[in-house]
């Protein structure tokens, strides 16, 4: 058997999420359907670096699969893109060691979240950014970002529906905000993320930006370990799985935004 690592980008608007679900259109389902055609009816299971929810997008999702076929990497890329729908695209395929695992070998993930703050409702951005037409205190949000850096228990910032049974301690290496006109781009890089963690953090930062809370409340939130302290979760359409890094620095798989 041969093992291949792939990077895929997708528009998550019309998917029920990345993980396969009966009677629903999913990223995994479409990828496995394409692989089944290439393998002339043989079922091939893929393993991704992580799940994304309904409506969430990816610029750099990574998955691996095993195959008895001996195609070159560029031929896999061409074959898959021929069969996949036009809201998905295989960016790269690479042959890797048989013990490679897209999820368990990942050492860092990067997510980005887009927030459009213009008062003018842009119908063309509604599926790709959170339309949030309010004046925000960016300096307060920048300060709040610094309190998330490092290693913390992020229970307060995890969905009550999270299935994590063990530790909720995660390490974040970068939490930052960049403005491009009226668009705010939130960047989160860390060794792992809990269910809905990024979207909950974004909404908390927006509440700080609107003056509902002081930036210095973040350490208190982390200490309390109580999701009920915070407001609703930010919607999915602004979120992108941007890239996944692996143990070998040469295996970092990331894309540049073309927003």
Backbone torsions as a table, in degrees:
resi	resn	phi	psi	omega
1	UNK	NA	146.0	177.9
2	UNK	-113.9	141.6	-178.6
3	UNK	-109.5	134.2	-179.0
4	UNK	-126.9	136.4	175.9
5	UNK	-104.5	133.3	-176.0
6	UNK	-128.1	147.3	170.4
7	UNK	-111.9	130.6	-177.1
8	UNK	-130.1	138.6	171.9
9	UNK	-110.0	147.9	179.1
10	UNK	-155.1	151.4	172.0
11	UNK	-92.2	111.9	-174.0
12	UNK	-83.7	6.1	-173.4
13	UNK	-54.0	-45.0	-172.4
14	UNK	-106.1	26.8	178.3
15	UNK	-118.5	149.3	177.8
16	UNK	-82.2	8.1	-177.8
17	UNK	127.7	-179.4	-178.2
18	UNK	-85.6	-33.6	-175.6
19	UNK	-77.9	139.8	-177.0
20	UNK	-59.6	137.2	178.7
21	UNK	-139.8	136.6	179.0
22	UNK	-59.3	134.4	174.8
23	UNK	66.7	15.9	177.7
24	UNK	-129.6	148.3	177.2
25	UNK	-80.8	122.2	-178.7
26	UNK	-133.9	162.4	177.8
27	UNK	-62.3	-50.1	179.7
28	UNK	-58.9	-41.5	-179.3
29	UNK	-60.6	-43.2	-179.5
30	UNK	-68.3	-40.5	179.4
31	UNK	-65.2	-43.7	-178.9
32	UNK	-70.0	-31.1	175.9
33	UNK	-64.0	-43.2	179.1
34	UNK	-65.2	-42.8	179.0
35	UNK	-64.8	-35.2	178.9
36	UNK	-64.1	-38.6	177.6
37	UNK	-65.8	-42.2	179.5
38	UNK	-63.0	-34.5	-178.2
39	UNK	-93.3	16.9	174.1
40	UNK	54.6	46.9	174.3
41	UNK	99.0	-8.9	178.6
42	UNK	-79.2	128.9	179.7
43	UNK	-73.1	132.1	178.8
44	UNK	-123.8	125.5	-179.8
45	UNK	-94.0	133.9	175.0
46	UNK	-102.4	157.9	177.2
47	UNK	-130.1	121.0	-174.8
48	UNK	-99.5	165.5	178.9
49	UNK	-69.9	-22.4	179.9
50	UNK	177.9	166.1	-179.5
51	UNK	-89.1	151.2	167.3
52	UNK	-125.1	147.4	-176.2
53	UNK	-81.3	173.5	175.0
54	UNK	-55.1	128.0	177.2
55	UNK	86.1	-8.2	179.7
56	UNK	-85.3	143.5	-176.0
57	UNK	-105.1	171.7	175.2
58	UNK	-143.8	137.3	169.4
59	UNK	-102.8	-22.3	-175.4
60	UNK	-146.7	46.2	174.1
61	UNK	-69.2	143.6	-179.5
62	UNK	-121.2	138.5	173.3
63	UNK	-142.1	162.1	174.0
64	UNK	-131.9	158.6	175.7
65	UNK	-150.6	162.2	177.6
66	UNK	-115.5	143.5	-177.1
67	UNK	-147.2	148.8	174.4
68	UNK	-84.5	-10.7	179.0
69	UNK	-74.4	149.9	-176.0
70	UNK	-112.3	41.2	178.3
71	UNK	-73.6	150.2	172.5
72	UNK	-70.0	155.3	-176.1
73	UNK	-56.9	-43.9	-177.2
74	UNK	-67.1	-25.8	176.7
75	UNK	-74.2	-34.9	173.6
76	UNK	-61.2	-44.6	-179.1
77	UNK	-59.7	-46.7	-178.9
78	UNK	-65.9	-43.5	-177.4
79	UNK	-64.8	-44.0	-179.5
80	UNK	-65.4	-44.5	-178.7
81	UNK	-65.6	-26.9	176.3
82	UNK	-67.3	-32.0	-174.2
83	UNK	-97.0	-23.1	-175.9
84	UNK	-77.9	153.4	176.2
85	UNK	-65.8	163.9	-172.5
86	UNK	-78.0	2.1	173.2
87	UNK	-100.6	15.6	174.4
88	UNK	-135.7	149.1	178.9
89	UNK	-152.3	129.3	175.0
90	UNK	-81.8	115.6	-177.6
91	UNK	-81.7	-34.7	-177.3
92	UNK	-162.5	150.9	174.1
93	UNK	-132.3	139.3	-178.3
94	UNK	-141.8	136.0	173.8
95	UNK	-75.5	133.6	-177.2
96	UNK	-132.5	172.9	178.2
97	UNK	-62.4	150.3	-176.6
98	UNK	-62.3	-23.0	-178.8
99	UNK	-92.0	7.1	178.0
100	UNK	-68.5	139.8	175.4
101	UNK	-135.6	123.1	-174.7
102	UNK	-58.6	-33.9	-178.6
103	UNK	-87.7	-53.7	-170.6
104	UNK	-74.5	-20.7	178.9
105	UNK	-91.7	-6.1	180.0
106	UNK	-69.5	136.4	178.9
107	UNK	-112.6	-14.3	179.5
108	UNK	-157.7	142.0	173.6
109	UNK	-125.3	149.4	175.6
110	UNK	-124.4	129.5	173.9
111	UNK	-117.6	148.3	171.9
112	UNK	-128.2	147.2	-179.8
113	UNK	-131.6	128.8	-176.5
114	UNK	-103.6	129.2	177.9
115	UNK	-125.7	119.8	177.4
116	UNK	-94.9	119.2	-173.0
117	UNK	-101.9	0.7	-179.4
118	UNK	-64.0	144.8	175.7
119	UNK	-74.1	-17.6	178.7
120	UNK	-82.4	119.9	-178.2
121	UNK	-74.2	116.2	-178.2
122	UNK	-101.2	104.9	-176.0
123	UNK	-63.8	-21.8	-177.1
124	UNK	-82.6	-7.1	178.1
125	UNK	-108.8	-3.7	-169.6
126	UNK	-64.6	-24.0	179.0
127	UNK	-96.5	-1.5	-172.5
128	UNK	-129.4	2.0	177.0
129	UNK	-157.3	157.2	175.2
130	UNK	-85.5	114.7	179.7
131	UNK	-81.2	110.4	-170.9
132	UNK	-134.5	83.2	-169.9
133	UNK	-82.6	63.4	-178.8
134	UNK	-130.9	152.2	175.0
135	UNK	-75.2	133.0	-175.3
136	UNK	-124.7	144.7	175.7
137	UNK	-90.2	94.3	-172.9
138	UNK	-65.0	-36.7	-179.2
139	UNK	-60.9	-39.0	178.5
140	UNK	-66.9	-38.7	178.4
141	UNK	-67.0	-40.7	177.2
142	UNK	-60.3	-42.3	178.2
143	UNK	-63.3	-43.5	-179.4
144	UNK	-60.5	-36.3	179.9
145	UNK	-57.2	-36.0	-176.0
146	UNK	-65.0	-27.4	-178.0
147	UNK	-75.3	-16.7	178.4
148	UNK	-83.6	-18.8	-175.8
149	UNK	-65.8	146.6	178.5
150	UNK	97.2	-163.2	-174.4
151	UNK	-101.6	123.6	-178.1
152	UNK	-145.1	163.1	167.4
153	UNK	-86.4	117.0	-173.6
154	UNK	-100.5	29.1	-179.4
155	UNK	-55.0	-41.0	-179.7
156	UNK	-59.8	-28.4	-175.6
157	UNK	-105.0	23.2	176.3
158	UNK	-115.2	144.3	176.8
159	UNK	-59.9	145.1	175.6
160	UNK	-63.6	-16.6	-179.9
161	UNK	-90.3	2.8	-177.5
162	UNK	-58.8	142.2	-178.4
163	UNK	-97.1	4.6	-179.1
164	UNK	-65.4	123.8	-179.2
165	UNK	-96.4	-27.5	-176.4
166	UNK	-94.9	-142.8	-175.8
167	UNK	-64.8	141.7	173.7
168	UNK	-108.4	22.3	176.9
169	UNK	-83.9	128.2	178.3
170	UNK	-135.7	158.5	178.3
171	UNK	-116.7	125.8	178.1
172	UNK	-108.1	130.2	-177.9
173	UNK	-97.6	-24.5	-178.8
174	UNK	-150.1	126.8	170.2
175	UNK	-135.6	112.1	-172.8
176	UNK	-150.4	164.4	-179.1
177	UNK	-131.4	133.0	177.5
178	UNK	-126.3	137.3	179.2
179	UNK	-103.0	131.5	171.3
180	UNK	-124.2	92.0	-173.4
181	UNK	67.3	-125.4	179.1
182	UNK	-91.4	1.2	179.0
183	UNK	-94.1	129.0	173.7
184	UNK	-103.0	133.0	179.3
185	UNK	-115.8	113.7	178.5
186	UNK	-93.1	130.6	178.7
187	UNK	-117.6	133.1	178.2
188	UNK	-131.1	121.3	175.1
189	UNK	-123.3	131.8	-178.9
190	UNK	-163.4	175.5	-178.9
191	UNK	-81.4	-5.2	177.7
192	UNK	172.7	160.7	-177.6
193	UNK	-139.0	142.5	176.6
194	UNK	-83.2	168.5	-177.9
195	UNK	-61.0	123.0	-179.9
196	UNK	67.9	10.0	-174.4
197	UNK	-58.4	-46.8	-178.2
198	UNK	-64.5	-44.6	-177.6
199	UNK	-66.0	-34.3	177.2
200	UNK	-70.6	-40.3	177.8
201	UNK	-63.7	-41.3	179.1
202	UNK	-60.3	-47.1	-178.5
203	UNK	-64.1	-37.9	177.6
204	UNK	-63.5	-41.2	178.8
205	UNK	-66.1	-37.3	177.2
206	UNK	-66.1	-37.9	176.8
207	UNK	-64.4	-37.2	175.1
208	UNK	-66.5	-41.0	178.9
209	UNK	-62.9	-28.3	178.9
210	UNK	-88.9	-0.8	176.3
211	UNK	88.0	11.2	178.4
212	UNK	-71.2	-28.9	179.5
213	UNK	-140.4	158.8	171.5
214	UNK	-83.2	151.4	179.6
215	UNK	-59.5	-31.8	-176.0
216	UNK	-71.1	-2.1	179.2
217	UNK	-79.1	-15.1	-175.8
218	UNK	-56.7	-48.0	178.0
219	UNK	-58.1	-34.7	177.8
220	UNK	-66.0	-43.5	177.0
221	UNK	-57.9	-45.8	-179.5
222	UNK	-61.9	-40.7	-177.4
223	UNK	-67.7	-35.9	-174.7
224	UNK	-71.9	-28.2	179.2
225	UNK	54.5	51.2	-175.2
226	UNK	-142.1	107.5	-179.1
227	UNK	-59.6	-26.8	-176.1
228	UNK	-68.2	-12.1	179.1
229	UNK	-70.4	-20.8	-172.2
230	UNK	-108.8	165.3	179.5
231	UNK	-81.3	-162.0	-176.6
232	UNK	-66.9	162.1	178.4
233	UNK	-78.5	138.3	175.9
234	UNK	-62.4	149.3	-175.7
235	UNK	-67.9	161.8	-172.0
236	UNK	-73.7	-28.8	-166.9
237	UNK	-66.7	-17.1	178.1
238	UNK	-85.0	-5.5	-171.3
239	UNK	-97.7	137.6	177.9
240	UNK	-133.3	129.6	166.2
241	UNK	-77.7	110.4	-167.6
242	UNK	-90.4	-36.3	-178.5
243	UNK	-171.2	160.1	179.0
244	UNK	-132.4	133.9	179.5
245	UNK	-112.0	148.4	-178.1
246	UNK	-120.8	176.3	-171.5
247	UNK	-56.6	-40.1	176.2
248	UNK	-85.3	122.4	-176.8
249	UNK	-57.4	-27.6	-179.8
250	UNK	-71.0	-11.3	-177.4
251	UNK	-97.1	9.5	177.5
252	UNK	-64.0	126.5	-177.7
253	UNK	-116.5	104.4	-179.1
254	UNK	-139.4	155.4	175.9
255	UNK	-119.9	160.5	174.8
256	UNK	-97.5	140.8	-179.5
257	UNK	-69.3	146.5	174.3
258	UNK	-123.5	31.1	179.2
259	UNK	-60.1	NA	NA
